[in-house]
């Protein structure tokens, strides 16, 4: 029962994040949405781990946490560079690399 | 001592590697020592191994040595392993012994050439490949050697690569023999898929158990192997490459295109005799091919102007005799003729080389003459070689081997009378063209004076080979003349005995011998009548219109080159030119399609990161949907 609730919450969080990622134009908010999606995935792992009584879920959560921290540190560096170069945070403005 | 066997092919290989890697830094003396020494040592080891083998010979008839496993996959194990028996020992002895003499000869013959190290490197590689061919225990290793000698033949025919026509001759030799080799490979595939083995001994016992005599599979495999042998041994219809192969240096012609490589086909058929025995029709075809080749080549040899081309055609003709002998089931007679032929033909080529060398690379016999006094030793050795080739009775080896073949062609149940008559005509032609060479080159008036005489390194091989060209025949004497059967006893553990029709006694044999002798002597006498007088009869004959057409036809090798050019080469070139447009359009449309697909795909590359995120999300959904289904 608890698992179902947790999974529903995870799906909702994931969709929220996805919609945010696709609709927001400010790159900082896009990063925020990405974090929400990562947390949704972690929640699903935790739920799975508690459902089967396995430590794997928690281990994956730790991995995702590490990954998110690394990702944020890199992404924030890129955001800094972008705002410095383009004087804006609008993601649609950074469209110079097209085919 | 037998364990030294693996050194025999290894030493020439080491010689090749040393010369190929460091040949440029060596002095000529060092190159000669390495190139000659490796073969000389191999010949010495062959003598040791041979002595050890013969010491316990009738009790142990074969020796097997596995060095390592070459290929080991499911269902197929091929080892690098040698198989020594009476047949392969004979071949190894000829390859290393005559090979050494020819290398020694080359030390002086090639001394003025820029590619000295390259020459000896190729020659050593050739000897390695040839030894692999004859010592191989399985057909795949044999095929490796088979292709190796083909490669070396190509490299050495095109040795003087600055002449475009020499390069063309090399390519011709390579491509024409490749036709036979491909058939050979297909034959091996069939053998392996049918019998699951490639070991030469095993495959034949399996074949004899599995296939009845005259069964389709046996015939197909035998035909394919025969095609390989025909290509390598320059028999009809793949004989066109050998005359052009004379573009190579003369020692190459002596070693590869007379004594060893071109007889590989004979070796192959003798080696696989149990398989050929399962296909009597193919065996008959072998005899007919041999007969046709020996007559056609003998006629062509009569009218050539180039001394080496005469010898090339005579080689084809003599190998025709060997094929004929194999075809009538006279296995050991074929091998005996191989032995005598490799002695006297190597001798003839080396003597011809000594003439060419002394005359400053003159090869046209119509510009030679009267060299008997200037080059006495060359004359005498050439005379011995020519006498052996035409079968001067009692004293030359060629007489005994050819007589044996003719006697088998008469007395074998597999033979026909007309085969014997054809072969008899061949002996007449052999005498005619051999002594035409003698009379043209060494008699008559002097046309070109030699500038110098050959030195010791060239004369020693001539004398040694002349000695063998005479004496090697005494290993096997017919019943009517001494009755000695050393050679056939030696080979009797490998090859089946020659069958004879009942009622063929000594008196019949004597009659056949008299016929052969008369025919050969008639040929030589005819040559003396035709070519010896100053205003020679032959010139008058060649002047008539019939004589001119016939001479031109024979000189071009019976129009085979022109026929292949017209039937195969030209239509093929035409076809490629015509269909080229169409094919090109097909490939161009492929390019156009790729380009438009690229334009369409590159439009999705918008540069908007949110668009990418959306496509990733949709893609993930699609994949999930696919997995859910």
Interface residues (C-beta under 8 A of the other chain):
Chain A: X18 X21 X22 X25 X30 X91 X92 X94 X95 X96 X97 X98 X99
Chain B: X601 X602 X603 X604 X605 X606 X607 X608 X609 X610 X613 X614 X617
